[in-house]
Amino acid sequence: MSSIAINSQTPPIRFDVNYREILERYDARDLPLDVSKLEPSDYTLTVGGVAKMMLGMISKGRFSRVRWVSLGPGYPPSVKMGEVEVHFIDLDPSTLRHYTNFKEGLYNEAHGVRRYDMSPKDYIAYATYNWMSSQKLLEFYDDTDLYFINDFQQLLIGGIIGPSAPTVLWYHIPVAVERLSPKIRDFLLKSFEGFDEVIVSTKRDLESLVRAGARVKARQVYPFIDVDQMTTPNRAEVDEVSAKFNLKPDDKVIVVVGRMDPIKSQDVAIKAMNKVEGKLVLVGNGSFTSKSLGYNKASSWASKLKALVRELKLEDKVIFTGYVEDHQLNALYQRADVVLLPSNVEGFGLVACEGWAYEKPAVVSSGAGVSELVLEGVNGYVFRAGDHEELARKLELAFKDPDRMGKVGKETVRKCSVEAALERLKEVFSDAMAGYVKR
């Protein structure tokens, strides 16, 4: 067994109260703070894909020790979640704002939203966050076998930790070097070179790196879900969630799961409902960036979507659930006839896999990485990104034979299981550690 230090911007837990309030309420000064001693209303387990993936990996990976470093403005310095220690990086408001500008600029370019006019202040803040994260990670140097860095918010860490210890980066968003401005493209490719191994989520992204002439050791591993954590709701639970969101027994239900973000293209799904007989259920609220970093794109996007629903007079066909707890989400998957991923561009799209786990056909955009796994008319359908009329046609086709396609989807999801991913990750980790002397 090996000791691993994980790094991601989004933590596995979000606090709804700040550290000062926790101290006043509990006089909890011993660190790391044991979250089991807090009230459930004080925190929320993160629902984001990367955090859930890492927790799934930890539960099956049999690591001797796990420490996790994440951004946590106003959070306790460190907490303990079971056997996992989570350490938080705090940034002052000005640095946090400029850091968010930089990483959102990179995110927007990768998703083809708009070009980012890089600001020196933004980059300095991004570098400051990466430096502080590296400092914390290197505190564990003496008994850490591998550093596992996640996503575009942490690109400088490979170069900082670099030659001192094995570092592996999983870059979860689209590589999309062809869409990037020359400056951002060069920054991305040079940053990759600081890591011993780089993982990308799709064959599409691996091919993009090859075309760009990237001088990195790159592998492709499909993102994964822990099917064991996806419980099968009973009839009462499905009936309860159906009643809560006004889903009638004879309604055809299309479920979209994703944060309120223009990248998720919920507007395309809404427009398609003009020509689809059914109910569209939009599940999700804000991301960590919206809720914890003060970059409130979620509420403005939700307002635009609701205005679009009113404009198209679809109030009786589109349902906004906001945040739902896991048991409610599982019940919605069970109730669904189709699981839809409408994003014009998506690094992967684990919601399609979650739908397949519940034997539901998936309809996904051609811009979603998971489209590599969709067999047309067999486990779902692919529509041209942004084309709401083709989406409407594909949804109607999916309604015709959902049981057969769902059963094939159940087989497909094995490619995205935590067990399958761990086999690949163990190989990547072993190769990354091979060039380093065990301390």
N, C-alpha and C positions, 0 to 999 in steps of 0.2 A: 504494500500500500504506500502511496505517496502523499505528501502534504502539498496542498494547492492554495494559491492566493488568487481570487477572482476579482476582476475590476470591471465595473460597468457604471455608467452615469446613473441610471435608474436603480435605486436600491430595492431589495426584496421586500422592504416594509416602508410604509409612509406614515409619518406621525401627523396627527391632527392637532396636537398641542406641542408647544416648543419646550426646550429643555428646562427653561426657567420654571414654567408651569409644573413640569414633572417634579422638579426639586421641591417646589412649594407644596405639592400635593402629597408626595410620597417620601420626601427626604431621602431620595434614592441617590446616594453619592458613590456607591461602589460600582466600578466599571470593570468589565462591560455590564450594562444594565440588563437584567433578566426580564424580557418582555412578558413572560408569563405572570409576573407580579403586577402588571399594569391592568387597568380596565380595558376591555375590548373596544370601548369607544375612543380610546386614546390613539389608536393606530389602525391602519388598514394594510393587509397583505397586498403587495403589488400584483396587478393582473396583467402587466405588460409581457409580451412574448419572450424577451431576452431573460428577464428575471425568472419567469416560470420555467424556461428551459434549463437555466442553471440550477434551480431547485430540484428539477427532475433528475438532472445529471448527478447532483450531490446524493440524492436519495438512493441511487442505484450504483454509484461509482465506487463506493467503499474506500474513500480517501481517509488517510489517518488523521488529517486535520484540515479544516477548511476555514479560511478567513476571506472576507469580502470587503472591498473598499468601494464606496459610492459617494455621490454628491448628496449632501443632506443639510441644506441651509436651516439653521436653528435647531437641528436635531441633537440628541445626546451624542457625545464623542464616540461612543461605541455601545453596542447592545449584543445580547446573546439570544439567538433563536434556536432552541434545541442545542445541537452541537456546533452550530455555525456562529462565528463571531463576525459582526458587521461593524465596520469602522466608517465614519462619515467625515467628508471634507466640507468645511464651511467656507463660504466666500462672502466678502462684504458686498453690499447691494450694488455698488458701481462695477466691481469686477464681475459679479454674477450677470449683470445686464450685458456687459460687453462680451463675456464668454458665450452667452446665449445667442447674441447676434452672430457670432462667428459660426457656431455649430449649426444654427438654423440656416445660415447662408450656404454652407456646404450641403446640408440636407436638401435645400430647395434646388440647388444646381443638379444634384444627383437624381432628383425626381422630375427634372425638366420644368420646374415652376418658373424660375427667373434666375438671372445672373446675379452673383454677389459681388458688389464693389467692396473689396476687402479693406478694412480699416486697420491701421497699426494698433490702435487701442483694443480692438476686438481680438486681434491675434495675440497680443500680449496677455490678455485675460485668459484666452484659451490655453496659452503656454503656461500661465500661472497655475491654472487648475490641473493641468497634466503634471506639472512639477510637484505640486502638493500631493497629488495622488501617488506619484512615484516615491516621494519621501516616505509616505505611510506604508506603501507596499514593501519598501526596502527595510523597514523596521522588522519585517518577518524573515529577513534574508537567511539567518542562521539555520532555520528549520523549515524552509520552503523549497520544494523540489521544482516547482513550475509556477510561472505567472500566466494566468489565462485572462487576456484582455479582450473586452467586448466592445466593438463598434466604433463609429466614426468620431465619437466625442473624446476618444483616448489615443489618437494616432501618434502622439509624440512619445508615449511611454516606452515603446520599443526602443527608440533611440536613446532614452535616458537610462533605462535599466540595461538595455542592450547587451554589451559583452559580459556583464557581471553574472547573469543568470538566464536560464531559458525562458523566452517569452513567446507566447502564441497569441495571435490576433484572430478573432472571428469578426469579419466585416459583414454586418447583417444587411445593410442597405444596398441598393444596386451599385455595382462598380461604375458602370456607365461612363467610361472615360471619354467616349465620343460626345457626350452631352456636356462635359465640363469645359469651362474656360481654360486656356493654356496655363494660367497661373495656378488654379486649383488642381488641375490635372497633374502638374509637376509636383505640387505639394503632396498630393495623395500617393503618387508612385514612390517618391523619395521616402515618405513616412513608412510605407510598407517594408522598405529595405531594412528598417531597424529591428524587425522581428525575425525570429528563427523560422517561424512557420506562419503562413497566412491562410485562413480558411475563408472561403466564400460559399454562399448558400446554393448557388445554381450553376449548371453547366454554362448557361448564358454568361454569367459573370466570370467564370474561369476563362472562357473564350475571349472575353473582352480584355482580360489581363494579358493573354497571349498576344492578341493583336497589338496591344500597346507596347509590347516589348518589355514588360515588367521584369526586373531582375530580382525576383523573389521566389521562394519555394512555396508554391500555392497548392492547396487541395480543395476539393469540393465535397462538402458534407451537407446533406439536407437538414434543415432545422427539424426539431422533433417535439413530440408531445408525450406525456406520460399517460397512456391510456388507462392505467390502473387507478389514476386519480379522477377519472371521468366516470362517476357513478351513474347507474341507470335509474332515473327517477321512476317512482311508482305512479299509478294512475291519479292518486289524490294530488300529488305534487304537480303533475301536468295540468290537471283541472284547475288547480289554484292559480298557476301562472297564466293560464288561458283566460280565466275570469278576470284577473287583475288587468290584463291588457286587451280585454274585450275581443278575444278570438273565439269565434263560434265553431261548433263541431264540423261544419261543412266548409269552412274557409280554407282556401289554399294559402299556406303561410310561407313567406320568403323571409329568411332571417339574415341580416347583415350585422356582423359584430366588428366594431372598430371605433377608435376614439373619434370625437368630433374634430375633423381636420380636413381641409380641402384635398390633401393627398389621398384621402380615403374615397373621394368621389361619390359620396352618397347622393349627390345631385343627379348623377347618371341613373342611379337606381330609381329615384323618385320620378324622373321623366319617363322611364320605361313603364311605370304603373298606369300611365294613360291608356296603354294597350294591353294590360294584363289584368285578368280577373283574379284577384287575390288580395292578401294583406301583406304589406311590407313592414317588417319590424326592425327598426334601427336601434341597436343595442350599443351603449357606450356613452361616455362623457369626455372629460378632458384627460390629457396625458400628464405625465410627471412634469413636463415642461410647462403646460398650462396651469396646473394646480400648485406646483411648488416653486417654479422659477419665475412666475409673474408674467409669462409670455402668453397672454390670454387670447389665443386664437380660437379656442374651443367654443366659447359663448358666442362670438361673432359669427362663426361658421354655422352653429346650430340655429342662430337667428335667421341667417340667409336661407337655410334649408326649410325652416318653418314658413318663411315668406314664400318660398317656391311652392310649397304644398298648398298654401292658400291661393296663390295665383292660378295653379292648375286645378283648384277645387278637388283636391284629393284627401281632404281631412278624414274621410271615412275609410281610406285605404292605407294610410301611412301612420305608423305608431312610433313615437319616440319613448324609449324606456328609461333613458339615462343609465346610470350605473346599476348593475344588478349583481347580486351575490352569486357565487359559483353554483349553488344548488338551483337558483332560478335560471341561470344561463343553461345549465344542463337540461332543465325542463323545457326551455325554449328550443334547444336543439332537438329534443325528443319530439316536440310538437311540430317542428318545421317539416314542410314538404321539400324545400330546397334551401341550401345554404349558398349565399351569394357573396362574392368578393368583387366589388365594382371598381376598385382602385385603378386609375389609369396607369400608374407605375407602382409596383410593390416589390420589395426585396424578395419576399417569398409569399407569405399568406397562410399562416398556420390555421386560420379559421376554417379553411377548406378541409384540412386534415381532421379538425375537430368534428366537422360535419360528417365526414366519412366514418369517423369512429362511431357515430350514431346511425350509420347506414343511410345517410342522406346524400342525394346527388349534389355535386358542386357545380355552380356556374361561375366562371371566373374570367376576368379580363385577360386579354392577350399580353398586357403589360405586367402581369403578376408572375413572379418566378414559379409559383406552384403550377402554372399552366403546363410546365414540362411533364407533369404527372397526370394530366387530364387526357383521357382517351375519349375522343368525341363520340357521344352517344352511348358510351360504355359505362363510365363512372361519372359523367357530367358533360358539360359543354364549355367551349371557349368562345367569347365574343370579342369583336374588335374594340380595343380600348376607346372609351368615350362615345361609342355608337349605341345610343339608348334604344334605337329601333331594332337593331340586331339583338340586343340584350332581351328585349320583350319577346322576340321570336324564340330565343333559346330557353327562356323561362317557361314558355308554353310547351316546348318540346320536353323539358325536364319533368313537367307535371304529368306527362302521359305514361311514364314507366319508372316512377321513383324507386320502387322496391328493388327491381333488378339492378339498377345503377347503384343504389345504395349498398347492395351486397358486394358488388365489385369494388366500390370505394373502401369498404371495410378491409378488403385484401390489400388495396393500394396503400393504406395508411401504415402498413408494416414497414414500408420504406422510410417512414418518418417517425418511427418509434424510438424511445430513448435507448432501448436495447441495441437497435441497429446503429444508432449514432455513436454509442459508447464504443463499439468495436472499432469504428473509424477513428474516434478521438483518441483512444488508447494508442493507436499506431502513430498518430500525429504527435502526441505528447512524448512517446518513447523516442521518436526521431529528434524532437526538439531537445530533449535532455541528453542525447547521446554525445554531444560535443562538450559536455560540461563534467567536471570531476565532482563526484558526490562528496559533499563536505562531511 
